[in-house]
Amino acid sequence: MLEDYYKPFEDFEKDIIKKSFKRIFKQDIEDKQLIWHKDRKDRTVKVIYGTGWKLQYDNQIPTDLEVGQNYYIKKEQFHRLHKGNGELKLEIKEYD
């Protein structure tokens, strides 16, 4: 299972009431660590900072991630990140 191996990010500032948390992808991450995957819940992802990073949904071309913008990822929808310059920090909110 995905949870059973090293994750290329660090989660912090978890808020149980808001069902949100922050996540950082470090600049030294390797492209091969950014794999296609699915999430167990619907999510809204807000970019706090990061330059040149992209989000790709299954069967679509990668989309530039823009600071301050929200991106919706449906439960069980395949997606992945493409590495940019420096770190990427996200605020992630999950929905039941």
FENDAQUI-V283092 format. One line per field, one symbol per residue. burial: # if it has 9 or more other ideal C-beta (glycine too) atoms within 8 Angstrom, else .. A space follows every 50 residues. Layout:
# FENDAQUI-V283092
burial = ???
This chain:
# FENDAQUI-V283092
burial = .......##.........########..#....#....#..#######.# ..#####.....#.#.....#.#...#.######..########..
